[in-house]
Amino acid sequence: MSHKISTKEELEQFFCHNLNSVNAWIDKEQALLPQPLTSSVDVRESTHKFAPVDHNMYPAGFNNICSKDLLHCADRFKEAFDAINPKIKRVGLLPESHTKNKYYLDHLHQLKSTIEMADVEVILFSPDKEMFAESGSNVITLESHSGHTVVIHQGQLMDGKFQSMSPDIKFDFDIVVLNNDQSNPLPIDWKSQTAPVLPSPFVGWYKRQKNHHFKCYRDVANRFAAHFEINPDLIQAHFTTVDNIDYNTKEGLDELGNEVDKLLATLPASSSVFVKASQGTYGMGISVVSSGEEIRSMNRKIRNKMDVGKNNLKFTSVLVQEGVETIVKYDGAPAEVTIYLVNGRASGGFMRTNPLKGTQANLNSQGMIYQKLCLSDVKQDCDHKIKEAVYSVVARLSVLAASYEMKELME
């Protein structure tokens, strides 16, 4: 099939000079759907394509975003809050429970500060009793890697509202911002909670599947590409899915190995594929292989790594995804771009580099380094920002796919 835009270079020029019409198409589609308040999208760029390779609705790296872009994030938060109620003044921010991760605490400090720039007060709280057990108190005060003080209050859901467990502070939240991916669902009856919760608590990793996300993305990318006469291969990675895997007992590994070989047969010679846990996050449950035999002959150590993830979540469904070999480098090390979106708009991002890894490897692993990447100046016909424009569009398409996921999961 012939396409008006059939090469990566043509795609870059098209997005640069037609960014307004491209965003208008996404806006029109997005207006019909629920939308995650926050998203992060990992985008890989090879010699011949750009492709999103992961999407997270509860990102944990706001500390890696440049200061100028954080101002734009704040504007997007305000837009989202105003659309619900222009009088929102008090926001509850519910974080992950792994508070011993000092880099995550840097992120929490920055996320709280950014939301506060939307003219609201932000209180960090958690209903997770175990977070407070060690201190024996209803409030914990922590220090982040960069020396910021992070205060988290214990709360519980009563009469449809989160209530403070301490008499020293009242919650009275107008809205709750959820920054907990719920790999292990929080013990909360979310349906009885009366304040709006964003992103939705019903789309955590206990319920979401990467397999389903990328099927939604394929549908979105194909429709988008057809509308603008683009070769759809320029904006997506090929994939297949396999269910009923048990790495511990080796059940399903023969089938998984066969699917790896089938996908590799459609790709250029010397390609690799990413074998990812469908519910994995934080770079867990991922192997990069160049043959099905590597799956069938996995040793016990690798199978253990692939078997369970965060909060001991057992992985049974697998995404087999084309390995998009990155051509992006930073200080000579392979890199990939992560775009942060607030209220569906590309609002910031960073480069993830890893000098310990190769160009086909999983860079979200030991040795990774973050470099800031400012998106604030991207606009139509901004030639020096072509790459960022493409990354932003691809990330927005990924959020649109996530919105279709949300619609199904919330029905």
C-alpha positions as CSV (number, residue, x, y, z in Angstrom):
1,M,0.0,0.0,0.0
2,S,1.3,3.4,-0.9
3,H,1.3,6.2,1.7
4,K,1.8,9.9,1.4
5,I,4.2,9.7,4.4
6,S,6.3,6.6,4.1
7,T,9.7,7.4,5.7
8,K,10.8,8.5,9.1
9,E,12.2,11.8,7.7
10,E,8.8,12.6,6.0
11,L,7.1,11.8,9.3
12,E,9.3,14.3,11.2
13,Q,8.7,17.1,8.7
14,F,4.9,16.4,8.6
15,F,4.6,16.6,12.4
16,C,6.7,19.7,12.5
17,H,4.6,21.6,9.9
18,N,1.2,20.2,10.8
19,L,1.4,20.0,14.5
20,N,-1.8,22.0,15.0
21,S,-4.0,19.8,12.8
22,V,-2.4,16.6,14.3
23,N,-3.2,17.8,17.8
24,A,-6.7,18.8,16.7
25,W,-7.4,15.3,15.5
26,I,-6.3,13.9,18.9
27,D,-8.3,16.5,20.8
28,K,-11.4,15.6,18.9
29,E,-11.0,11.9,19.7
30,Q,-10.0,12.5,23.3
31,A,-13.0,14.7,24.0
32,L,-15.3,11.6,23.8
33,L,-13.3,9.6,26.5
34,P,-12.2,9.7,30.1
35,Q,-8.5,10.7,30.4
36,P,-5.8,9.9,32.8
37,L,-4.7,13.0,34.8
38,T,-1.1,12.0,34.6
39,S,0.8,9.7,32.2
40,S,4.4,8.8,31.3
41,V,5.2,7.3,28.0
42,D,8.5,5.7,27.0
43,V,9.2,6.3,23.3
44,R,12.0,4.6,21.4
45,E,13.5,6.0,18.2
46,S,15.2,3.7,15.7
47,T,16.7,4.3,12.3
48,H,13.2,3.8,10.7
49,K,10.5,4.5,13.3
50,F,9.3,6.0,16.6
51,A,7.3,3.7,18.9
52,P,5.8,3.9,22.4
53,V,7.0,0.9,24.4
54,D,5.4,1.6,27.8
55,H,2.6,3.7,29.3
56,N,2.1,4.4,33.0
57,M,-0.8,6.4,34.5
58,Y,0.9,6.9,37.9
59,P,4.4,8.2,37.0
60,A,7.1,8.5,39.6
61,G,9.7,10.8,38.0
62,F,8.5,14.4,38.3
63,N,11.8,15.2,39.9
64,N,13.5,14.6,36.5
65,I,11.5,17.2,34.6
66,C,13.1,20.6,33.9
67,S,11.8,23.6,35.9
68,K,10.3,25.4,32.9
69,D,8.2,22.4,32.0
70,L,7.0,22.1,35.6
71,L,5.3,25.4,35.1
72,H,3.4,24.0,32.2
73,C,2.5,20.9,34.2
74,A,1.0,23.2,36.8
75,D,-1.1,24.9,34.2
76,R,-2.4,21.5,33.0
77,F,-3.2,20.5,36.6
78,K,-5.2,23.7,37.0
79,E,-7.1,23.1,33.7
80,A,-8.0,19.6,34.9
81,F,-9.2,20.8,38.3
82,D,-11.1,23.7,36.9
83,A,-13.0,21.4,34.6
84,I,-14.3,19.5,37.6
85,N,-14.8,22.5,39.9
86,P,-13.2,25.9,39.6
87,K,-13.4,26.2,43.4
88,I,-11.0,23.3,44.2
89,K,-8.6,24.5,46.9
90,R,-7.6,21.4,48.9
91,V,-6.0,18.3,47.2
92,G,-5.1,15.0,48.8
93,L,-2.1,13.3,47.2
94,L,-2.0,9.5,47.8
95,P,1.5,8.1,47.1
96,E,3.1,4.7,46.8
97,S,4.0,3.0,50.1
98,H,7.7,2.4,49.3
99,T,8.8,5.5,51.3
100,K,12.3,4.1,51.9
101,N,13.1,5.0,48.2
102,K,14.6,8.4,48.6
103,Y,14.5,9.2,44.9
104,Y,10.7,8.5,45.0
105,L,10.5,11.0,47.8
106,D,12.3,13.6,45.6
107,H,9.5,12.9,43.0
108,L,6.8,13.3,45.7
109,H,8.2,16.6,46.8
110,Q,8.3,17.8,43.2
111,L,4.8,16.5,42.3
112,K,3.4,18.2,45.4
113,S,5.1,21.5,44.7
114,T,4.0,21.4,41.1
115,I,0.3,20.8,41.9
116,E,0.5,23.6,44.5
117,M,1.5,25.9,41.7
118,A,-2.1,25.4,40.5
119,D,-3.3,27.6,43.4
120,V,-4.3,24.7,45.7
121,E,-3.1,23.3,49.0
122,V,-1.7,19.7,48.8
123,I,-1.7,17.2,51.7
124,L,0.2,13.9,51.3
125,F,-1.7,11.1,53.0
126,S,-2.1,7.3,52.9
127,P,-4.6,4.7,54.3
128,D,-1.8,2.1,54.4
129,K,-1.4,1.3,58.1
130,E,1.9,-0.4,57.6
131,M,3.5,2.8,56.5
132,F,3.0,4.2,60.0
133,A,3.5,1.1,62.1
134,E,7.2,1.6,62.6
135,S,6.9,5.2,63.7
136,G,3.9,4.5,66.0
137,S,2.5,7.8,64.9
138,N,-0.3,9.1,62.6
139,V,2.2,11.2,60.7
140,I,5.7,10.4,59.3
141,T,8.3,12.9,58.3
142,L,10.8,11.7,55.8
143,E,13.9,13.2,54.0
144,S,14.3,12.8,50.3
145,H,17.6,12.1,48.4
146,S,18.0,15.8,47.7
147,G,17.2,16.8,51.3
148,H,13.6,17.8,50.9
149,T,11.2,17.2,53.8
150,V,8.2,15.0,52.9
151,V,5.4,14.7,55.4
152,I,2.7,12.0,55.0
153,H,-0.4,11.8,57.2
154,Q,-2.4,8.6,57.9
155,G,-6.0,8.6,56.8
156,Q,-8.9,6.3,56.6
157,L,-12.1,6.3,54.5
158,M,-15.2,7.1,56.7
159,D,-18.7,8.1,55.5
160,G,-17.5,8.5,52.0
161,K,-14.5,10.8,52.7
162,F,-10.9,10.3,53.6
163,Q,-10.5,11.5,57.2
164,S,-7.3,12.3,59.1
165,M,-6.3,10.0,61.9
166,S,-4.6,13.0,63.6
167,P,-6.6,15.7,65.4
168,D,-3.9,18.2,64.3
169,I,-5.0,18.3,60.7
170,K,-8.3,18.1,58.7
171,F,-8.4,16.7,55.2
172,D,-11.6,18.1,53.6
173,F,-10.2,17.2,50.2
174,D,-12.0,18.6,47.2
175,I,-10.2,16.1,45.0
176,V,-7.7,13.2,45.4
177,V,-4.7,12.8,43.1
178,L,-3.7,9.1,43.1
179,N,0.1,8.4,42.6
180,N,-0.2,4.8,43.6
181,D,-0.2,2.3,40.7
182,Q,-2.0,-0.3,42.8
183,S,0.0,-3.3,41.7
184,N,-1.5,-4.5,45.0
185,P,-4.9,-2.8,45.2
186,L,-5.4,-0.6,48.3
187,P,-8.0,-2.0,50.7
188,I,-10.5,0.8,49.9
189,D,-14.1,0.8,48.8
190,W,-13.4,3.4,46.1
191,K,-17.1,3.5,45.0
192,S,-18.1,4.9,48.3
193,Q,-15.6,7.7,48.1
194,T,-17.4,10.9,47.2
195,A,-14.5,13.3,46.2
196,P,-13.2,12.9,42.6
197,V,-10.1,10.6,42.3
198,L,-7.7,11.2,39.4
199,P,-6.3,9.1,37.8
200,S,-9.1,6.6,38.3
201,P,-8.4,4.1,41.0
202,F,-10.1,1.4,38.9
203,V,-7.3,1.3,36.3
204,G,-4.3,0.3,38.5
205,W,-1.9,-2.6,37.5
206,Y,-4.1,-5.0,39.5
207,K,-6.5,-4.5,36.6
208,R,-4.7,-3.1,33.6
209,Q,-2.7,-5.2,31.1
210,K,0.0,-4.0,28.8
211,N,-1.3,-6.6,26.3
212,H,-4.6,-4.7,26.1
213,H,-3.0,-1.3,26.1
214,F,-1.0,-2.1,23.0
215,K,-4.0,-3.6,21.2
216,C,-5.8,-0.3,21.9
217,Y,-2.7,1.6,20.7
218,R,-2.6,-0.4,17.5
219,D,-6.2,0.5,16.8
220,V,-5.5,4.2,17.5
221,A,-2.3,4.4,15.5
222,N,-3.9,2.7,12.5
223,R,-6.8,5.1,12.5
224,F,-4.6,8.1,12.9
225,A,-2.2,6.9,10.2
226,A,-5.1,6.2,7.8
227,H,-6.5,9.7,8.4
228,F,-3.2,11.4,7.6
229,E,-2.0,8.9,5.0
230,I,1.0,7.8,7.1
231,N,2.6,4.3,7.0
232,P,1.4,3.0,10.4
233,D,4.7,1.1,10.9
234,L,6.4,4.4,11.5
235,I,4.7,5.0,14.8
236,Q,4.4,1.5,16.4
237,A,6.3,-1.6,17.4
238,H,4.9,-5.0,16.3
239,F,3.8,-7.4,19.1
240,T,2.0,-10.5,20.0
241,T,0.6,-11.7,23.3
242,V,0.7,-15.0,25.3
243,D,-1.4,-16.0,28.3
244,N,-1.2,-18.8,30.9
245,I,2.5,-18.6,31.5
246,D,4.1,-20.0,34.6
247,Y,7.9,-19.3,34.7
248,N,8.2,-21.4,37.9
249,T,6.8,-24.6,36.5
250,K,7.9,-23.7,32.9
251,E,4.2,-24.1,31.8
252,G,3.6,-22.2,28.5
253,L,7.3,-21.5,27.8
254,D,7.3,-23.6,24.6
255,E,4.4,-21.6,23.3
256,L,6.1,-18.4,24.3
257,G,9.3,-19.4,22.6
258,N,7.4,-20.2,19.4
259,E,5.7,-16.8,19.5
260,V,9.1,-15.1,19.9
261,D,10.4,-17.0,16.8
262,K,7.3,-16.0,14.8
263,L,7.7,-12.3,15.6
264,L,11.4,-12.4,14.9
265,A,10.7,-14.0,11.5
266,T,8.8,-10.8,10.5
267,L,11.7,-8.4,11.6
268,P,15.0,-7.6,10.1
269,A,18.0,-9.9,10.7
270,S,19.7,-9.5,14.1
271,S,16.6,-8.1,15.7
272,S,15.6,-8.7,19.3
273,V,12.3,-8.8,21.0
274,F,11.2,-7.7,24.5
275,V,9.4,-10.2,26.5
276,K,7.4,-8.2,29.1
277,A,5.1,-9.1,31.9
278,S,1.7,-7.7,30.9
279,Q,1.2,-6.2,34.4
280,G,4.8,-5.3,35.1
281,T,6.0,-1.9,36.1
282,Y,9.3,-0.3,37.3
283,G,11.1,-2.1,34.5
284,M,10.4,-5.5,36.2
285,G,9.5,-8.7,34.5
286,I,11.4,-7.9,31.3
287,S,13.8,-10.0,29.2
288,V,15.4,-9.1,25.9
289,V,15.9,-12.2,23.6
290,S,17.0,-12.9,20.1
291,S,15.6,-16.4,19.7
292,G,12.7,-18.5,21.1
293,E,15.3,-21.0,22.4
294,E,16.5,-18.4,24.9
295,I,13.0,-18.6,26.4
296,R,12.7,-22.4,26.4
297,S,16.2,-22.8,28.0
298,M,15.8,-20.0,30.6
299,N,17.7,-20.8,33.8
300,R,16.1,-20.7,37.3
301,K,17.6,-17.3,38.1
302,I,16.0,-15.6,35.1
303,R,12.7,-17.4,35.5
304,N,12.5,-16.2,39.1
305,K,13.1,-12.6,37.9
306,M,10.3,-13.0,35.3
307,D,7.9,-14.8,37.6
308,V,6.9,-12.1,40.1
309,G,7.1,-8.3,40.3
310,K,6.3,-5.4,42.6
311,N,4.3,-6.4,45.7
312,N,4.9,-10.1,44.7
313,L,2.4,-9.8,41.8
314,K,2.7,-13.1,39.9
315,F,3.1,-12.6,36.1
316,T,1.0,-15.0,33.9
317,S,0.4,-12.9,30.8
318,V,3.2,-11.8,28.5
319,L,3.7,-9.1,25.8
320,V,6.2,-10.1,23.1
321,Q,7.2,-6.8,21.5
322,E,9.5,-5.8,18.7
323,G,12.8,-4.5,20.1
324,V,13.1,-1.0,18.7
325,E,16.9,-0.5,18.7
326,T,17.5,3.0,19.9
327,I,19.7,5.4,17.9
328,V,19.4,8.1,20.6
329,K,22.6,8.6,22.7
330,Y,23.7,10.9,25.5
331,D,27.4,11.2,26.4
332,G,27.9,8.1,24.2
333,A,25.4,5.9,26.1
334,P,22.2,4.5,24.6
335,A,19.1,6.5,25.6
336,E,15.4,6.7,25.2
337,V,12.9,9.5,25.8
338,T,10.1,9.5,28.4
339,I,7.3,12.0,27.9
340,Y,5.2,13.2,30.9
341,L,1.7,14.3,30.1
342,V,-0.8,16.1,32.4
343,N,-4.4,16.3,31.4
344,G,-3.5,14.6,28.1
345,R,-1.0,17.2,27.1
346,A,2.7,16.6,26.7
347,S,4.1,18.7,29.5
348,G,7.6,17.6,30.2
349,G,10.0,14.7,30.0
350,F,13.5,13.4,30.3
351,M,16.0,11.1,28.7
352,R,16.8,7.7,30.3
353,T,20.4,6.7,29.6
354,N,22.2,3.6,30.6
355,P,26.0,3.3,30.0
356,L,25.9,-0.3,31.1
357,K,23.5,-1.5,28.4
358,G,23.5,-1.8,24.6
359,T,21.2,-0.2,22.1
360,Q,18.7,-3.1,22.0
361,A,18.6,-3.6,25.8
362,N,16.1,-2.7,28.5
363,L,17.4,0.7,29.7
364,N,15.1,0.9,32.7
365,S,17.4,-1.2,34.7
366,Q,20.5,-1.0,37.0
367,G,22.9,1.7,35.8
368,M,20.2,4.1,34.4
369,I,20.7,7.8,34.6
370,Y,18.1,10.6,33.9
371,Q,18.8,13.7,31.9
372,K,16.3,16.6,31.7
373,L,14.6,17.3,28.4
374,C,12.6,20.5,28.0
375,L,9.4,20.4,25.9
376,S,8.1,23.9,26.6
377,D,9.1,25.5,23.3
378,V,7.6,22.9,20.9
379,K,5.2,24.4,18.5
380,Q,4.3,24.2,14.8
381,D,7.1,24.9,12.3
382,C,9.6,24.8,15.1
383,D,12.3,22.9,13.1
384,H,14.9,22.7,15.9
385,K,12.3,20.9,18.0
386,I,11.2,18.4,15.4
387,K,12.2,15.4,17.5
388,E,10.3,16.6,20.6
389,A,7.3,17.3,18.4
390,V,7.2,13.7,17.2
391,Y,7.8,12.3,20.7
392,S,4.9,14.4,22.0
393,V,2.5,13.3,19.3
394,V,3.4,9.6,19.8
395,A,2.9,10.0,23.5
396,R,-0.5,11.7,23.1
397,L,-1.6,8.8,20.9
398,S,-0.5,6.4,23.7
399,V,-2.7,8.4,26.2
400,L,-5.6,8.2,23.7
401,A,-5.2,4.4,23.7
402,A,-5.1,4.5,27.5
403,S,-8.3,6.4,27.5
404,Y,-10.0,3.6,25.6
405,E,-8.6,1.2,28.2
406,M,-10.1,3.4,31.0
407,K,-13.5,3.5,29.3
408,E,-13.6,-0.3,29.2
409,L,-12.2,-0.8,32.7
410,M,-14.6,1.7,34.3
411,E,-17.8,0.5,32.7
